[in-house]
Amino acid sequence: MSKKNSLKNKKKKIETIEDQWKYEIAAELGLADKVEQFGWGGLTAKETGRIGGLITVRKKQSNQKNTMEG
């Protein structure tokens, strides 16, 4: 298969709220430049764990807000 065909067959990922939070949190922690330069794989386990933990906190807050409103 040619490179052109392999690119054509890839589906675009739909960005979720968690994806948005991931970038926001990385920026808040001062990691945005590192992510831009090295990608998500360039972060340490501690850094990715911190981001994941904060995403979990935001999910819980969002769920609580939605429960109170609905």
N, C-alpha and C positions, 0 to 999 in steps of 0.2 A: 504494500500500500504506500502511496506517495505521501509526502509530508502534507501536501495540500489537502488530500482526502482525510488524513488523520485529524487535522485541525477542524475540518468541516464537520466531522462526526462528534466532536466534543460538544457537550451541552453546557450552556452558560449556567453558572450556579446562581440561584436566586438568593440575594443577600437577606439574611434574617436580622431580627432585632439583636440577637446574640452577636452576630458579626459586627454590627454597628457598635455595640457595647465594647467588644474586644478592642477595636481600634481606639475608641474613646478612652478606655482604661489604660491602654498602652501609652497614649499621649499623656494622660494624667500622671503616670508613673515615670515619665521621662524616657520611655522606651521606643517612641515612634521612629526616631532616627535609626536606631538599631534594627528595628523590624524592616524599615525601608531598605537599609543597606544589606542585611543578611537574610531577610525573610523570617518567618515565624520559627523556623528550625534553628536560627541563630541565637535564640534566647536560651537561658539556662532553665533547668527544671524549677528552680526557685522562682524565677520571673514568670514562667508560664503558670505555675501553681498559684501565684499571687493574682494573676489576671483571671484565672478560672474561679478562684474564690470570690473575687469581687463580682464576677458575672453571676455567680450563684446568689450573692446578696441582692443584686439588682433584680433577679428573677423573683426572689421571695418578696421584695418590696412591691414589684409590679403585680404579683398575684394578690397580695394583701389589698392593694389599692383597688384592683378589679373586683375583689370580693366585697369590699365595702360599698362600691358604687352600684354593683348589680344585685 
